[in-house]
Amino acid sequence: MEKSEHYTWRSREVARLLSLVESERRYYEEILTILPVPVAIVQASGQFISANRSFLQSQKISIAELSALNMARVLPAVPVVPGAHEGWDLLRIQRWDDEESDLVLVQHTAAVAAAPPDPALAEFALQEAATAASARLAGRVLHEANNLLMVLSGYGEEILDALPPGSPLREDMREILRSTDRIKGMSTQLQMLAAPPKAVRTSFDLLTFLRALSAREPGLSVTSSVAAVAVTADRGQFEQALLSLLRYAQRPLVAAVNGPAGLVISGFTRSLKDDLELLSPAARASNGALSAVPALLLESRVQWRVLSSADGASLHLQFANDAVPAGPARRILVVDDEEGIRTLVRKVLERQGFQVSEAESGDAALALLERDGASYDLLISDMMMPGLDGRALANRVAQMRPGIRILFISGYTEDAEVQSGRLAPGTAFLPKPFPHSALVDAVNRLLA
């Protein structure tokens, strides 16, 4: 009798498959747990097996009490029969291990709220639950992945150092280490999904924002039938999400301001929804930055949904209407001996609504502060400059403007405090080169 083909599977390959199955199980388990709709699993006898948080809260029972309760006691008007009953749906689950199947109990959306359900809001609630569950799963995966990466890179370097100079295995080990570095880059994208930066939401004119972005990004055009639209979001995170979408699309996009706080971006391919939700192989394989878009939008309380047609897909965004008072603009002093860097930093921050002054050296910065009696909220300084360096400048400025926050920027520094990562409160370091979004995020975190 011949062995079946599955006998050729090695234990390592089987372990990989089981790991994938377990990851998917945990992913959907997390979604079900925080789903805003009450859901429970019931035996054919009516005894409860498990329930999500919404069900327990709606019925005012604890998870410890659940196993001792049944349908007749908790919901006496609902019979244990598949179908729709008194605002609840009962759906049969076909089990693989016995003939008696369990049932899923789901409350109707209309029974949860008195008002008629809004399909867009319901879809957003599911997206919100899925994004939160994905973030928690990503956090667990990230923790394990970083530990394994440390082992791989650490022992890999040990082996490389131990190999004799002429060994042909040295190049093989270098290739392994290069692959490890690529995995570290993927880990950075996973970090964005696991813990997106805390949004600093402000109110701003969406049309002005989009036109400024389209002037820098030729792939984006803007249309609107109104002169101005006030919205509330984190401008830095919103810009990062739009740039990720532009890079992903690789084709012209049209942003149409729609309604009092709505935006429709059209020109995507029909795979946009699957790609945003990382359900397609292409998204999982090559669009790592795309994974951060739902989390960034969610953090700024921007609802999103995808509508598909025969021609492609469009992304519909709805901003929250809770206006945040603008307040006085924050003042920032940028000090760097490279004029190009000073100008770039100033332009990026001015687009975010900050008032920015420049100085080409530490001495020039001190002279400016002595002439200008206004208060400054933040000093951004290069660490290595001719004359007064960044550390010495920061100490002097802190005496002249007590309470000012400090952001050091540098391509290289020998500063012991920066290298140790133990910076004083109100101080941060951003290594050059950095993307616009990283600069805006660092500034917002210091000034939050």
N, C-alpha and C positions, 0 to 999 in steps of 0.2 A: 504494500500500500504506500503510495507516494505521500510525502509530507506536503501539506498545503503551503501556499506561498508566504503566509504570515510567519512561518517558522524562520524565515530569513531575516526578520527584524531583529536588530540588536537592542540590548537593554537600554542603551543611551538614546536611541531613536524613539523607543516607546516612552521613555521618561520625558522627552521633549513634547511628544504629542499629549501626554497627560498634563504636562505643565500648561500647554495652550488651552486645553479644555478647562482646567482649573481657573486660569485667568479669565476666560469668558464667563464661567459660572460666577466668580466673584464680582465681575463687572455688572452683570444683570441683577445679582443679589443686592448690590449697592443701590442700583436704580430703584428696585422694588421697595427697598427699605425707606427711602426718603420721598417716594412718590406722593404727591399731594392728595391722591384719591385713596380712600380706605379700601384695603385689599386684605383678604384672609384666606387661608387654606383650611378646608373642612373635610372630615371623613364622611363616608356615605351614611354613617350613623348620626351625623350631626355634631360630633365632637370636634372642637377646634384643634388644629395642629400648630398653626403659626399665623401671625398677622403682622402687618407693617405698622409703622409709627402712627400714621393717620387714622387707622382703624382703632388702635388702642386709645388714642386721644378722643376720638368721636364717641366711643362707647364708655369712656371713663373707667377703663380697667387697666391693670398692669400686665406685663408679660408673664409674671409669676402666677397670676390668677388665671391666665388664658387656658392652660391645659385642663383645669378643673371645670371649665364651662362648656356649654353646648349651645346650639342654635335656638333650641326651645326656650332657654333661659335668657339669652341675650337679645334675640330677635324673634319673639314668639309668633309674629305675623308672617314670617318668611318660611315656607316649607322647604325641606331639604330635597328639592326636585329641580333639575336643570331647567332654566328659563328665567323670565323677568318676573319679579315679585316685589311689590311695595317699595319701589325705588332701588332694588338690588338685582343684580344679575348673578346667576349661578351657572358656571361653565364646568363641564366634566373634563377631568384630566385622565388620559389613558396611561395607566402605570404599566411598567414592564415586568414587575416582579410578582404581581398577583392579579386575580381577576377583578377584585373589588376596587373600583377607581375612586379617587378623591375628587373634590370639587373646589373651584376657585370662586370666592364670593367678592364681588366688586360693586361698590355703590355707584349709582347713576350720577353723572356730573350735575344734572339738574337738581338732584336731591341734596348735593353738597352745598349749593348756594341758591338762594331764592330767586336771584336774577337770572335771566336766560344766559347760558354760557357763551362766552365769546370764543369762537374757534381759534382766533389768533392768540388770545391769552392762554387758552388751554394748551396750545402747541408750545408756547413759550415756557409754561410751567413744566412741561415734559422735558424741554431742552435744558431748563435750569436744573432739574433733578438729574438728568443725564450728565451734564457738565460737572455738577458737584460730585457725583459718584465717580466719574472719570478722574477727577482731581484726587480723590481719596485713594483710588486704585493706583494712580500714577505715583503718589507719594510712597506707597508701600513698595512698588516695583523699583522706584528710584533709590530707596534706601538699600535694598538688596543689590541692585546693579552697581552702585557706587562702591559697596564693600568688595564685590567681585572684581571690579575694575582696579581697585587698589591692590588686590592680591596679584592680578594678572600683570599689571605694569611694574609693581615692586619686584616680584620674583623674576619677571622677564629681564629687567635691568640687571639683577643679580647674576642670572645665567649669562647674559651678554658680556658682563665684565669678567666672568670666569672662563669664557671661551678663549683659546689662544688666538693671536692676531691673524694667523693664516687660515683659520678654520672656515670651511664652506658653510657652516651652520650659522655664522654671524649674520649673514644677510637674511637668512630665514628668520632669525630672531628679531632682526630690525623690522621685517615685514609684519611680524606679529605685533610688535609695539606700535607700528604705524596704524594698524587696524584698531588697536586699543584706543589710540588718540581719536580716531573717527567715531568710535563708540562714545567717547567722552563728549563729543560735539552733539550726538544724539541725546545724551543725558541732559545737556543744557536745554534742549527743546522740551524734554520731559519735565524739567524743573519749572518751566513756564506754565505748563498745564497743571502741575501739582500745587504750585503756590504762585499764582499771578500777583504782580505787585499791587499793593493796596492803592485803589484809585483815589485821586484827589480831584473831586468833581467841582467844576466851576461852570458858570453860565457864559455862553459866548454866541456870536452870530455864526450859524452854520454855513451860510452862503459865503461870507468873507473867508472863513476857514477853508472851504472847498476850493474857492478860486485861487487862494494862495498856494494850496497843494497842487492844483492842476498846472499852475505856472511853472512848477518845478518838475512835474511828472507829465510828460506829453501824452502818455497813454490814458489820461483821465480828462474827460470833458464834463462841463457842468451846465445844467439848464435849470431855469426856475421862472415861474410866473409872478413871483413876489420879490420885493426889494431886500427883505431881511427876514431871517427866521431865528429866533432865540431858542437854544437848546441847552441841556445840562449834561455834561459828561466829563471824563478826564481827557483833555485834548491830546496829551502825549500818547496815552494808550489807544485812543481812537485813531490817531494818525498811524500808529504802529499796525493796527488791524487793517487799515486801508492799504498801507504799503504792502503788507503780506498778501492781500487779495490781488493787488496789481501784479506782483511778482508771480503769483500762482496762475493768474489768467493768461499772461503773456499775449494779450490782445487788447485792443482799445475798449475801454469801459465808459459808460455814460452815467453820471450821477445826477438824478433829477430830484430836486427838492419838492416834496409832495405833502401838502397839508400843513398844519401848524407846527408839527414836530416830526415829520416823516421824511424818509429818504429812500429812493429806489435806485439801486445800482444794477444796470443791465449790461449784457454783453458776454456773460459767462456761458460755458458749455453746460449741457444738461446734467453732467455728473457733479455739479456743484454741491448739491445736498449731501450725496454720499461722501464726497471728499471732505466737506466740512465736518461731518460726523465720523470721519475716519473709517468708513465702512468699506471703501473701495481699496483694492490692492495698490492702485497708483498713489493714493493719498498716504497710505501707510508706508510705502516704499520711498517716496521722493518729496513729499510735501510736509516735512517736519514743522516748518514755521506755521503752516496752516492750522496746526493743532491748537495754537495759542489764541486764534481769533475768537472762537466762542467764549473762552474764559475772559478775554479782554473786554468783549462787549457786555458780558454778564456782570463783570465787576463795575462797569460804568452804568449799569441798569438800562442798557439799550436792548430792547427786544428785537429778535431777528427771525425771519422765516424765508424760505426759498420757494419761489413759484416757478414751475417749469412749463415750457411750451414746445411746440415743434421746432422753433428757431433756436432755443437755448434756455437759459435760466436767468432769473433776476433775484437779487437779494433785497428784501424789504426790511428797513430798519425803523423802529419807532423809539424816540427818545422819551425819557421821563419828563413830566411837565412840572417838576418841583424845582423852580428856579432857585439858584444859590446866589445870594448877594455877592456882587463882584468885590466890593471893599476896595481899599487903596491898593494900587499895584505894588508888588514887591520890588525892591531895588536891589540890583546885583552889580558887583564890581568884578570885572574879568581882567586878570593880569597874566600876560604871556608875551615873551619876547618875539614870538612868531606872529606877524600881522595876520596872516591867513587864518590861523587858528582862532585868534581873537574875533575876527570878523565873522567866522562861521558860528562860533558859540553865541555871539551877540544876535545874529539873525535867527538862530534856532530858538533862543529864549524869548526874543521879542515877539515871535509868532505865537508864543504861549501866553502873551500878555504881560511879561515882566518889563520893568524899566532897567536898561542895561547901560553901564558906563565901562569904558576901556582904559587900560594903562599898559604901556609897553615894557615897564620894569617895576621892580619893587619901590625904588625911589620915586618914580613918577606916580605910583599909586598913593604913597604917603603924602606927596605934595597935593594930589587931587583931594584927598580927604581933609587936609588942612584948609584948603580953599572952600570946599563944599561942606557946609554945616549940616546937610541932610543926613538922616540915618540910613544905613544900609543893612539889609537883612542877610546877605550872603556874599562871601568872598570866594571867587573861583580863581585859583592861582596855580600856575605851573610850578613844579618843585625845583627844577634846575634852570636858573636864569643868571646871566651876568650880574655881578653886584650882589644885591640883597636877594637871597634865595627864597623859595616859597615858605619854608618853615620859619625863617627869621621874620619875613613879612607878616605872616599870620600872627605871630606873637605881638608884633608892634600894633597891628590893626585891632587885635583883641583888646589892647589897652586903650586905644582911641575910641573904639565902638564896642563897649562891653555887651555880650550876648550875641554878637554876630556869629553866624554859622560859617564853617569853612569847608570848601570842597577842593581838595588837591587833585590836579591832573598832571600826568607825566608819562612819557614813554619808558622811562627807567628812573629809578631812585634808589639810593643807598640808605634812605631814612629808616632807622631801626624800628620806629613805631609803625610806619606803614608796612614794612616787610613782615612784622610780627602779626599784623592784622588787628592789633589792640589799640584802636584809635580812641581819643577822648570823645565824650558825648558831644554831639553837635558838629562832629568832624567826619568826613568821608574821603575816600580815595577812588578815583576813576582812572584806570590805565588807558593810555593812548595806544592805538586808535580806538575810538568808541563810536557806536551808531548814535544817531540823533535821539532815538528813543531811550537809550541808556542814560544820556545826559539829562533829559527831561525827567526821567524817573528818579535819578539821584538828587536833582534839585528839589523835586516835589517831596521826596522823603525827608530831606533836611528841613524843609520849611513847613512840613505838615504839623 
